[in-house]
């Protein structure tokens, strides 16, 4: 890796993952899991929440999975398509699928062996 490239990547990741107070689980179109390690964190089904009209959506204290690392971030796509990144584990996971009963929490518990 060329000198300085790693530092630039880390800086960009910090900018992209900075939480916004208006919608804490969303950081620049990425969902973060930072509340997973806190007692007030609660797992939400992103797909079900997004189907509700805005006034009925409750994002307060939302996380993807209490069993997944708190630094996990996810790009949420339609039909269960996901891109997960866990910087602390140097891990990227791409999930492709059209399973209608897919939930992030169930998938992530299986992925991290905490089923």
C-alpha positions in Angstrom: 0.0 0.0 0.0 1.5 3.4 -1.0 2.5 5.7 1.9 -0.4 7.7 3.3 -3.2 5.7 1.5 -4.2 3.9 4.7 -4.5 7.2 6.7 -6.6 8.8 3.9 -9.0 5.8 4.0 -9.3 6.0 7.8 -10.1 9.7 7.5 -12.7 9.2 4.9 -14.3 6.4 7.0 -14.5 8.7 10.0 -16.3 11.3 7.9 -18.7 8.8 6.4 -19.5 7.2 9.7 -20.1 10.4 11.7 -23.5 10.2 13.4 -26.1 12.8 12.7 -28.4 13.9 15.6 -31.5 14.0 13.5 -31.4 10.3 12.8 -28.8 8.5 14.9 -28.8 5.1 13.1 -28.2 6.7 9.7 -24.8 8.1 8.8 -24.5 9.3 5.2 -26.9 6.6 3.8 -25.2 3.9 6.0 -26.8 2.4 9.0 -24.6 2.1 12.0 -24.8 -0.3 15.0 -23.2 2.0 17.6 -26.0 1.5 20.1 -25.7 -2.3 20.1 -23.4 -2.3 23.1 -25.6 0.0 25.2 -28.5 -1.0 27.3 -30.9 1.4 25.6 -30.1 0.0 22.2 -32.9 -1.9 20.5 -32.9 -4.1 17.4 -35.1 -2.9 14.6 -36.2 -4.4 11.4 -35.0 -1.8 8.9 -37.2 -3.1 6.0 -40.4 -3.0 8.2 -39.6 0.4 9.5 -39.1 1.8 6.1 -42.5 0.5 4.9 -44.2 2.6 7.6 -45.2 6.3 7.0 -42.7 8.7 8.4 -44.7 9.7 11.6 -45.0 6.0 12.6 -41.3 5.2 12.2 -39.3 5.0 15.4 -35.6 5.2 15.0 -34.8 6.2 18.6 -32.1 3.9 20.1 -32.2 1.7 17.0 -29.4 -0.7 16.1 -29.2 -3.6 13.6 -28.2 -6.4 16.0 -27.3 -6.4 19.7 -25.0 -9.4 19.0 -23.0 -7.7 16.3 -20.0 -5.4 16.9 -20.9 -1.8 17.7 -18.7 -0.5 14.9 -20.6 -2.4 12.2 -22.0 -0.2 9.5 -24.4 -1.4 6.7 -25.5 -0.2 3.3 -29.1 -1.3 3.1 -30.5 -2.3 -0.3 -33.8 -3.7 -1.4 -34.8 -7.3 -1.1 -32.3 -8.1 1.6 -29.2 -6.9 -0.4 -26.6 -5.7 2.1 -23.1 -4.5 2.4 -21.7 -4.8 5.9 -18.4 -3.4 7.1 -16.8 -4.0 10.5 -13.6 -1.8 10.7 -12.4 -3.4 14.0 -12.4 -6.8 12.3 -11.2 -5.6 8.9 -14.2 -7.3 7.5 -16.6 -6.7 4.6 -19.6 -8.9 3.9 -21.8 -8.7 0.8 -25.2 -10.3 1.0 -27.2 -10.8 -2.2 -30.7 -12.2 -2.1 -34.4 -11.8 -2.5 -35.6 -13.5 0.6 -38.7 -11.7 1.8 -38.4 -12.9 5.4 -34.7 -11.7 5.8 -33.8 -9.7 8.9 -30.5 -8.1 9.7 -30.5 -9.2 13.3 -31.0 -12.9 12.4 -28.4 -12.8 9.7 -25.8 -11.0 11.9 -26.3 -13.4 14.8 -25.6 -16.3 12.5 -22.6 -14.5 11.0 -21.0 -13.7 14.3 -21.9 -17.1 15.9 -24.2 -15.7 18.6 -27.4 -17.4 17.5 
